[in-house]
Amino acid sequence: MNKRLVITLGDPFGIGPEIVVKAFAQMKDAFPPSVICGNKEDLEKACNALHVSPFWSEDVSSPDPIVLDNCYSFIDSSSKVQERGRAVLSMLDRAMEWIDSGDGLALVTCPIDKSVVRSVDPEFVGHTEYLALKNHKERSIMMMSNAHFNVVLLTGHVALKDVSSKITVESMVSIVHQTQQSLQQHFGIHNPRIAVLGLNPHAGEIQKHSEEKEIFAPAIQTLRDQGVLIEGSFSADSFFSHHRGNFDLVISPYHDQGLIAVKYEGLDTVINTTLGLDFVRCSPGHGVAYDIQGKGIANASSLIRALKVAQTGTLSSL
């Protein structure tokens, strides 16, 4: 059997099933050979609402473009929070079985609600961390991309007041190396051009002892000495308007600095890629969108971009 993309439907009461059906309807023959980890009834509901004929087979040997992997029982009410949480974990675990077996080309995950999953796994942080654990990696890295920039964060979901204490020369060098290795291994970017944003206004130029001078500068010099094409620190307030197309990767110190810039033009072009795993994992750059679930108005553009990047291993698919 040829390798297939592995797709998880995400929260059964989010827009995952709807955008998967819409992606198939819009891509048609270009929809990649895939196995969907989810529930047939959730997809059937979305098909009926969107007037799309069911497009899958449950036979793994079928030549059809989609194989459905029915890995949890249908959940009839959104109030069954723990059942939803278990369903999400079941999808992810089944997806990893496909990846580990060698039959999965890459993983594309539809949105989940972390609070729902935490109802059954209080230690759950998110897709990125869970997949790293399942892939036996100490750390994985979130890269958010739009049509112009690929952004990696030096810190994740960390309070702003704690950001500075979380960044060291060693951690910065390690993150850049891990990111570079993933770009080389999975996306064919052999010597990526990397920009580093400053943490402080004007990249710390008005401070005598700024993080830019005491942490970022020595880390950047270390990386340059090792042959990495890296520049910085750039003042973040002007970087994104002046450097489109100049860099393969942008390193941002903290969550909102980098992700506001990525998401500003709209979520339709945004995808999330997990780096540092043995495989490519992509997802739409938006959430479960409970407010529009079931209304038939969800936009599948971000998922379609995620599918293309996962299938081709080419970030230019954006």
C-alpha positions as CSV (number, residue, x, y, z in Angstrom):
1,M,0.0,0.0,0.0
2,N,1.3,3.5,-0.9
3,K,1.8,5.9,2.0
4,R,-1.1,8.1,2.8
5,L,-1.5,11.4,4.7
6,V,-3.0,10.7,8.1
7,I,-5.8,13.2,9.0
8,T,-7.5,13.6,12.4
9,L,-10.9,15.2,12.6
10,G,-10.3,17.1,15.8
11,D,-13.0,17.9,18.3
12,P,-16.2,16.2,17.0
13,F,-18.2,19.4,17.9
14,G,-15.7,21.7,16.2
15,I,-15.5,22.5,12.5
16,G,-13.0,19.7,11.7
17,P,-15.5,17.4,10.0
18,E,-16.9,20.3,7.9
19,I,-13.6,21.6,6.7
20,V,-12.4,18.1,5.8
21,V,-15.5,17.6,3.6
22,K,-15.1,21.0,2.1
23,A,-11.5,20.4,1.4
24,F,-12.3,17.3,-0.5
25,A,-15.1,19.0,-2.4
26,Q,-12.8,21.9,-3.4
27,M,-9.7,19.8,-4.2
28,K,-11.5,16.8,-5.8
29,D,-8.9,14.7,-7.6
30,A,-6.1,16.7,-6.0
31,F,-7.1,15.6,-2.5
32,P,-4.2,13.5,-1.3
33,P,-4.5,9.8,-0.6
34,S,-5.3,9.7,3.1
35,V,-6.5,7.9,6.1
36,I,-9.0,9.8,8.3
37,C,-8.9,9.1,12.0
38,G,-12.3,10.0,13.2
39,N,-15.9,8.7,13.1
40,K,-17.9,8.0,10.0
41,E,-21.1,9.5,11.4
42,D,-19.4,12.8,12.0
43,L,-18.3,12.9,8.4
44,E,-21.7,11.8,7.2
45,K,-23.4,14.6,9.1
46,A,-21.0,17.1,7.5
47,C,-21.6,15.6,4.0
48,N,-25.4,15.8,4.4
49,A,-25.3,19.4,5.6
50,L,-23.0,20.4,2.7
51,H,-24.8,18.2,0.1
52,V,-21.5,16.3,-0.6
53,S,-21.6,12.6,-1.4
54,P,-19.6,10.3,1.0
55,F,-16.2,10.0,-0.6
56,W,-14.4,7.4,1.5
57,S,-13.8,3.7,1.8
58,E,-13.3,1.7,5.0
59,D,-11.1,-0.8,3.2
60,V,-7.4,0.0,3.7
61,S,-6.6,-1.8,0.5
62,S,-9.0,0.3,-1.5
63,P,-7.6,2.5,-4.3
64,D,-10.0,5.2,-3.3
65,P,-8.3,8.5,-2.2
66,I,-9.7,8.3,1.3
67,V,-9.7,5.5,3.9
68,L,-11.8,6.1,7.0
69,D,-10.4,4.9,10.3
70,N,-13.4,4.7,12.7
71,C,-11.6,5.0,16.1
72,Y,-14.2,6.2,18.5
73,S,-17.9,5.8,19.1
74,F,-20.3,8.5,17.8
75,I,-20.9,11.2,20.5
76,D,-24.4,12.6,20.4
77,S,-24.1,15.6,22.7
78,S,-21.4,18.3,23.2
79,S,-22.1,18.1,26.9
80,K,-20.2,14.8,27.0
81,V,-16.9,16.5,27.5
82,Q,-14.9,13.6,28.7
83,E,-16.1,11.4,25.8
84,R,-14.9,14.2,23.5
85,G,-11.6,14.3,25.2
86,R,-11.1,10.6,24.9
87,A,-12.1,10.8,21.3
88,V,-9.4,13.3,20.5
89,L,-6.7,11.2,22.3
90,S,-7.9,8.1,20.5
91,M,-7.6,9.9,17.1
92,L,-4.1,11.0,17.9
93,D,-3.0,7.6,19.2
94,R,-4.4,5.9,16.1
95,A,-2.8,8.5,13.9
96,M,0.6,7.8,15.5
97,E,0.1,4.0,15.0
98,W,-0.2,4.8,11.2
99,I,2.9,7.0,11.3
100,D,4.9,4.4,13.4
101,S,3.9,1.6,11.0
102,G,5.5,3.4,8.1
103,D,2.2,3.7,6.2
104,G,1.6,7.3,7.1
105,L,3.3,9.9,5.0
106,A,2.7,12.8,7.3
107,L,0.0,14.0,9.8
108,V,-2.6,16.7,9.4
109,T,-4.6,17.5,12.5
110,C,-7.9,19.4,12.7
111,P,-8.5,21.8,15.6
112,I,-9.1,20.6,19.1
113,D,-10.1,22.2,22.4
114,K,-7.3,21.8,24.9
115,S,-9.7,22.2,27.9
116,V,-11.8,19.4,26.6
117,V,-8.8,17.0,26.4
118,R,-7.7,18.1,29.9
119,S,-10.9,16.8,31.3
120,V,-9.4,13.3,30.8
121,D,-5.7,14.2,30.7
122,P,-4.9,17.1,33.1
123,E,-1.3,17.2,31.9
124,F,-2.3,17.7,28.2
125,V,-0.7,20.9,26.8
126,G,-1.5,20.6,23.1
127,H,-0.9,18.8,19.9
128,T,2.8,19.9,19.7
129,E,3.8,18.5,23.1
130,Y,1.6,15.4,22.9
131,L,3.1,14.4,19.5
132,A,6.6,15.0,20.8
133,L,5.9,12.6,23.7
134,K,4.5,10.0,21.4
135,N,7.4,10.4,19.0
136,H,9.9,10.0,22.0
137,K,11.3,13.5,21.5
138,E,12.2,15.8,24.4
139,R,11.0,18.8,22.6
140,S,9.1,19.8,19.4
141,I,8.8,23.3,18.0
142,M,5.7,25.1,16.7
143,M,6.2,27.0,13.4
144,M,3.4,29.2,12.2
145,S,3.3,30.2,8.6
146,N,1.4,32.6,6.3
147,A,2.0,33.4,2.7
148,H,5.1,35.5,3.5
149,F,6.7,34.3,6.7
150,N,7.6,31.1,8.7
151,V,7.8,32.0,12.4
152,V,9.2,29.9,15.2
153,L,8.9,31.0,18.9
154,L,11.7,31.0,21.5
155,T,9.0,30.6,24.1
156,G,5.5,29.1,23.9
157,H,2.5,29.7,26.1
158,V,4.4,31.6,28.7
159,A,3.3,34.8,30.5
160,L,4.9,37.9,29.1
161,K,6.6,38.7,32.5
162,D,8.3,35.3,32.4
163,V,9.6,35.3,28.8
164,S,13.0,36.8,29.5
165,S,13.9,34.2,32.2
166,K,13.0,31.4,29.8
167,I,15.5,32.5,27.1
168,T,19.2,31.6,27.4
169,V,22.1,31.5,24.9
170,E,22.0,27.7,25.1
171,S,18.2,27.4,24.5
172,M,18.3,29.8,21.6
173,V,21.2,28.0,19.9
174,S,19.4,24.6,20.5
175,I,16.1,25.8,19.1
176,V,17.7,27.2,16.0
177,H,19.7,24.0,15.4
178,Q,16.6,21.8,15.8
179,T,14.6,24.1,13.5
180,Q,17.3,24.1,10.9
181,Q,17.6,20.4,10.9
182,S,13.8,20.0,10.4
183,L,13.8,22.5,7.5
184,Q,16.6,20.5,5.9
185,Q,15.2,17.1,6.5
186,H,11.5,17.6,5.8
187,F,11.4,20.7,3.5
188,G,14.6,20.6,1.5
189,I,15.8,24.1,2.8
190,H,19.4,23.1,3.2
191,N,20.8,26.4,4.5
192,P,17.9,28.5,5.6
193,R,18.2,32.3,6.0
194,I,17.1,33.1,9.5
195,A,16.1,36.4,11.1
196,V,15.9,37.0,14.9
197,L,13.5,39.6,16.3
198,G,14.4,41.6,19.4
199,L,12.5,41.2,22.6
200,N,12.5,44.9,23.6
201,P,11.4,48.0,21.8
202,H,13.9,48.9,19.0
203,A,15.7,45.6,19.7
204,G,17.0,46.8,23.0
205,E,19.1,49.7,21.7
206,I,17.9,52.1,24.4
207,Q,18.9,49.7,27.2
208,K,22.4,49.3,28.5
209,H,21.9,45.6,29.6
210,S,19.3,44.3,27.2
211,E,18.6,40.7,26.4
212,E,19.5,41.5,22.8
213,K,23.0,42.5,23.9
214,E,23.6,39.9,26.6
215,I,21.8,36.8,25.2
216,F,20.8,37.2,21.6
217,A,24.1,38.7,20.3
218,P,26.3,35.9,21.7
219,A,23.8,33.2,20.5
220,I,23.7,34.7,17.0
221,Q,27.5,34.9,16.9
222,T,27.8,31.3,18.0
223,L,25.4,30.2,15.3
224,R,27.3,32.2,12.7
225,D,30.6,30.6,13.7
226,Q,28.9,27.3,13.1
227,G,27.9,28.3,9.6
228,V,24.2,29.3,10.2
229,L,22.9,32.1,8.0
230,I,21.4,34.2,10.8
231,E,20.9,37.9,11.3
232,G,19.5,40.1,14.0
233,S,18.3,41.3,16.3
234,F,15.7,43.2,14.3
235,S,13.3,45.7,15.7
236,A,10.0,43.7,15.6
237,D,7.7,46.7,15.0
238,S,9.1,47.3,11.5
239,F,10.5,43.9,10.5
240,F,7.4,42.3,8.9
241,S,6.6,45.3,6.6
242,H,10.2,45.5,5.3
243,H,11.4,41.9,4.9
244,R,8.9,39.9,2.9
245,G,10.8,37.3,1.0
246,N,14.2,38.0,2.6
247,F,14.2,35.1,5.0
248,D,13.2,31.5,5.2
249,L,12.5,31.7,8.9
250,V,11.9,34.3,11.6
251,I,12.7,33.6,15.2
252,S,10.4,35.5,17.6
253,P,11.0,35.6,21.4
254,Y,7.4,35.3,22.5
255,H,3.9,34.2,21.4
256,D,2.0,37.3,20.5
257,Q,4.9,39.2,18.9
258,G,5.3,36.5,16.3
259,L,1.8,35.2,15.9
260,I,-0.1,38.5,15.6
261,A,2.1,39.3,12.6
262,V,1.4,35.8,11.1
263,K,-2.3,36.0,11.6
264,Y,-2.9,39.7,11.0
265,E,-3.9,39.3,7.3
266,G,-6.4,36.6,8.1
267,L,-6.3,32.9,9.1
268,D,-7.1,31.6,5.6
269,T,-3.3,31.5,4.8
270,V,-2.1,30.4,8.2
271,I,-0.9,26.9,9.0
272,N,0.9,25.4,12.0
273,T,3.7,23.0,11.4
274,T,5.4,21.0,14.2
275,L,9.2,20.8,13.8
276,G,11.5,18.4,15.5
277,L,9.6,15.2,14.9
278,D,10.5,12.3,12.7
279,F,7.6,13.2,10.5
280,V,5.8,16.3,9.2
281,R,2.8,17.5,11.1
282,C,0.6,20.4,9.9
283,S,-2.7,21.8,11.0
284,P,-4.9,24.8,10.2
285,G,-3.9,28.0,11.9
286,H,-7.3,28.4,13.5
287,G,-9.3,26.8,16.4
288,V,-12.4,24.8,16.8
289,A,-14.7,27.7,16.0
290,Y,-17.7,26.6,18.1
291,D,-19.5,29.7,17.2
292,I,-19.9,28.7,13.5
293,Q,-19.9,24.9,13.9
294,G,-22.8,23.3,12.0
295,K,-23.6,26.5,10.0
296,G,-21.9,25.4,6.9
297,I,-19.8,28.6,6.6
298,A,-16.4,27.4,7.8
299,N,-13.5,28.2,5.5
300,A,-11.4,25.2,4.5
301,S,-8.5,27.3,2.9
302,S,-6.1,26.8,5.9
303,L,-6.7,23.1,6.0
304,I,-6.1,22.8,2.2
305,R,-2.8,24.6,2.6
306,A,-1.9,22.3,5.5
307,L,-2.7,19.3,3.3
308,K,-0.6,20.6,0.4
309,V,2.4,21.3,2.6
310,A,2.2,17.9,4.4
311,Q,1.9,16.1,1.1
312,T,4.6,17.9,-0.8
313,G,7.1,18.7,1.9
314,T,7.3,22.1,0.3
315,L,6.6,25.3,2.3
316,S,6.3,27.2,-0.9
317,S,2.9,25.3,-1.2
318,L,1.7,28.2,0.9
